Amino acid sequence: MSAGPADLSDAVIAAQAGDEAAFRELFRAVQPALLRYLRGLIGDDAEDVASETWLQVCRDLPRFSGDYANFRAWAVTIARHRALDHARKLRRRPSVPVPVEALMDLASGADTAHEAADAVATGAAVALIATLPAQQAEAVLLRVVMGLDAETVGRILGKRPGAVRTAAYRGLRRLSALMPEESE
């Protein structure tokens, strides 16, 4: 297992003071794991919810108080609330899918090669995590994908740290049973 995320507490302070480069550094550090977490929660609408999350982060950043670890937990809390709001909205107003052919001519400003590599590397893992019971999936996503500690995840989910550790453990055990064995 790799070391924890870099401490970007100075970047949090600089971003609060309006430093765009510092905010960009925070975004680049948090966004990939946040997006994987949201994909596990709500699937294909993860990017839309992530955008809503970052809009709220930008709006509320001047009032935020804490270091980088607290910033990550705060961003995840906002994302979780946006995801729950999104799921409620979908239940009230189901959407009509647009055929992909209608979107073929729209240009994208994203780095397609990087996004494709990221999707291949993480898509299957997130899809497998999404097959877990909801509490286990969310605990695994927050603990493993986002890299948050049990106490922080407990605050986000409104559960005790021990319950979070148990749910993550059970989820990881279930995932390991689903993984194909590698032949040597």
N, C-alpha and C positions, 0 to 999 in steps of 0.2 A: 504494500500500500504506500502511496506517495505521501509526502508531507502535506500539511494543511495549506489552505490558500495563503497567498502572500498577505501581509498586513498592509492594507491601503488606508489606514486611518488618516494619514496626512492628506490623501486624495479626497476623502470625505469632507474634511475641513475646507480644503481648497475649492471643491465643487460647491459647497455651501456659500462660499464667497463669490461665486460666479465664474470660476475657472473652467472653461469648456474642455480643455485638455484633461483636467482631473476627472471631470464627469465622464468623458469618453473612456478613460482608464477604468473607472468603476463599471461602466456599462459593459465593456469588453470582458471584464473579470466575472461579472455576475450573469450576464445574459445567456451564455450557452447552457449552463446548468439550470437556470430558471426556465428556459424554453423546454428543456427535457422534462423538468418537473411538470410543467403545464401540459405537455403532450401526454404524459401519463395520466393526468387528471381529466382532460377534456378533448384529447385527440387533435383532429385537424384544425380546430379553431385556436390552437395554442398561440400562434403568432399574433392574432388579433388581440387576445387577452394580454399577451406580453406588452403589446403597444399601449394598451389602456393602463397597464401597470406602470410603465415608464412615464406616461403622461402624469399620473398621480404622483409618482416619485419626484418628478421635476417640480410640480406645483407645491408639494409639501416639504421639499428638501430644506428650505430655510428654517423650518420649525423642527427638523429632526435633531435629536440629541443622542450622541453615542459614537462608538468607534466603528471600525469596518465590520467586525463580527455582528454588531447590532444593526448596522446598515443592511447586511445581507438578510438577517432575520426579518427586518422591517420590510424589505422588498418582497420577500417570500410571503409574508402576511398579507401585504397588499395584493399580490398575485393570487393568492388563495381566495381572498374575498372577491376579486374580479371574476375568478373562475366560477365561484359559486353563484354570483350574480348572473353570469353568462348562462350557466346551466338552467337557472330559474327562467330566464328570458326565453331560452329555447323550448322549455316545456310549455310556456304560455303561447309562444308564437313560433311554431316549427317553420324552418326555412325550406325553400325550394332550391335544390341544387342546380347549378348552371352547367351545361355540358362543357367539357374541357375544350372542345373545338371552338367555342365562342371566345375563348381566352388566348388562343394560339398567337394572335398578332400583337398582344400586349408586350411591351418591352419590360425588362427587369433591370434594375440598377445593382442587383446583388451579385456577388461573386459566385456564379453558378457552380463552378468546380469545387469550391470550398464547401458550399452548402450540400452538394451531392455527396462528397466524402463524409461529411458530418452525418448526413441522413443514413448512409450505408453503415457507418460505424455504430450509431446509436439507435437507429430505428427499430431493429430487431429486439434489442435489449429493453427499450421502453415499452414496446408492444408486449413482450413477455411479462414485464412487471405489471402492465395494465390488466393482465389476466388474473392477478391475485385478488383476494377480497379487498374491498375498498380501503379498510383501515391499514392492512398490511402493505398495500401498494403505496399509499401515501407516506407511511412511515419509511419504507425503503427509499422512495424518491427523495424525501427530505433528508434522511440520514446519509444515504450513499451518493445520490446524484448531486444534491445541493451541498453535501458535506457539513450539515449542521449537527450540533451535539444534541443529545437526548433532552436536555433541559430546555433548550431553545425550541426544539420541535414540540415538546410538551406544551410550551406557552402558545405556540401557533395553533395547535390542535385542541387545546383545552384539556389535555390529558396529563397524567403524572409521568415523569421521566421513565419510571419502571415499566409502565404500560407501553410507552413508545419503544423502549428497548425490546420488550417481548414481541410486539407486533413486527418490528423490523427483523428480529431473529427468526420468527416463524415464517415471514415472507421470504427471507433469504434461504431458509431450509427448503421451502416449497420450490423456490426457483432452482436450487441445486438439484432437486429430484427431477425437475423438468429438463435440465440441460443434458444433451447427449454426451455420452462418455467418449473421450478421445482415445483412439487406438494408437498404440506406440509402434 
